[in-house]
Amino acid sequence: MMARKPPDTPDSAPAKTARTKTNRTDGTARTDRAASDWTDPDCPVARTLDLVGDRWSLLVIRDAMDGAASFTDFQRRTGIARNILTDRLRKLLTHGLLVQRPAPSGRRQEYVLTDAGRDLFPVILTLRQWGERHAFALGESHSVLLDRHGTPVPDLTPVGADGADLNSDTTHVQRAA
């Protein structure tokens, strides 16, 4: 039986399938937590991508951080099709990144970031800064993120406990036991 291609993924994307593998600690077999997992279910990056790894989810989060609150706001800012936006908003609500509350007019609901949604700010900032460096030609104009004083936000650089800059050469992943 062929695995179905998930919606909104390119034809070249790997099919998502449940896998059985041997538990590293006691030798027993287990099935990964869900058929929707792309990779190792013990990996925080993989789990995060399962939640917000599609293009539209992060753009909705970005726009919510920039003040969008209504369905119309999100649709106008992103150009996303209504059915896809409905699906992404539902997914973000289900996973606790957004909540709905009555709009000030009382006629409709608005979408508001939760603490978990706001915690994605460094992710959005890092994606933005990567894009500024690598997705635009030298001198090509683009939007700029400013702090409350009107100054461009400086590059986000992770630092270790000793204050030294961190990068892929100075860190490693310790697998779950």
N, C-alpha and C positions, 0 to 999 in steps of 0.2 A: 504494500500500500504506500502511495506517495504522501509525503508530508505536505500539508497545505502551506502556501506562502502567506505569511502574515500581511495584513493590509499596510500600505504605505511603505513597503520595503522594496528596494530594487530587485529585479529578477536574479541578480548575481549574489544576493545575500544568502547566507547559509540558512537552511530550514531549521526551525526550532523543534527539537524533539526531546522527549524525556529519555534519560540515560540511566542505566544501572551501572554502578561502579562499586568497587570494594572499599569499605571504610578503612581509612589509613591506620586506625588505632587497634581495632579488634578483628579485622579480617572479614567482617560480615558484609554482605551486599546490601546496598540501599539504592533507592530510586531518588534522583534529584527532586527538589521540592516542587517543581512545577514544569509542565511541558513548555511554558513560555520563557524559560531561562535561556539566555544565549550561551552562557559559559558557566564556569565554576560558581556554584551557588554560595560558596564561602567568601567570595570576592566582593567587597563593598562597591567597587567600580561597576561590576556586572549587575549587581542588584540595583544600583542607582540608575544605570542605563535602562533596566527593565521599567523603571518608573518614569524617567524623563528623557530617555535617549532619542526620542524622535524629534525632528525639527520643530514641530509646532508646539510641543509642550514647553520647551525652553523659551520660545518666543512669547507664549502666553505669560509665563512667569516673568520674563523681562518686562513686558508691557504692564503687568500688574505692579511691578516695582516702580514703574514710571507713571502710575496713577490710573491706568485703565481699570474699570470695575464692572462695566456692563458687557453683555454679549455683543452689543453693537460696537462698543469701544474696541473690543478685541478683534472683531471682524474688520472694522475699518482700518485699524493699524496694521494688521497682518495680511489682509486679503484672503484669508483662509476660507474655504467653503464652509457653509453652515453646518453640514453634517459632520465634517471633520472637527470643526470647533466644538460642536455639541459633545462629540466623543472625547476630545481632549479635556474639556472642562469637567466632564463626568469622571474621567480617570484621575484628574488632579484633586477633585473633591473626595473621591473614594480613598485615595492614598494620603489624605490629610495635608495636602499642600495648599489648598484653598478651602474656604468655607463660604457659604452663602448667608447673607443677611438682608433684611428689607432695605431697599434703597431709600434715601431721604424722601423721595416723592411718595413712598408707600405703595406705588403701583407695581413695582417690579422688584426682583432680587438683584443684588450686586455680589460680585465675587471679591473676596478679600484674602490676602495671603495670611497663612498661619505662621507660627514661629518656624515650623519646618520649611515652609515656602521661603520665608525671609532668610533662612540659613543658606539658601542657594545664591545669595548675593555674591560671595567670593567666586563662585563658579561662573556666574554671568560676567563678573568683572574680568576674570582671567580669560574667558572666551573672547570678550571684547578686546582686551589688550593683545591677545594673540592675533585676532583679526586685523587690528590696526597695524601690526608688524608684518603680517604675512598674506592678507587677503586684498590689500590695496596696493596699487603701483605707487612708487615713490612720488610724493607730491599730490597724489589723488585725494580729493576732499572726502571727508567722512564726518559723521557726528562725533561729538566729543563729550565725555562724561565729566561733569564739573562737580566740585564739592560745594558746600553751602556758602562758601566765600567767592564762588565763581572761578576757582582755580582748577585746572585739569587735575584729575585724580592721578597720583603717581602710580607707577607699575607696582603690582602686588608681587612681593618676593617672599616665599616661605623661608623661615629661618629655624634652625635647630635650637635645642635647649641651651647650647653654648653661644648662640647669637650668630653663628656662621650661616651663610646662605645655603639652602638645600636645593638639590637638583637630582636627576636620575642617576648621576654618578656617585652621589654621596648618601643615597638611601637604598634600602632593600625591603622586600616584602617578607614577613614571617608568616608562614601558612598556619591556619588554625590547627590545633592539635586534634 
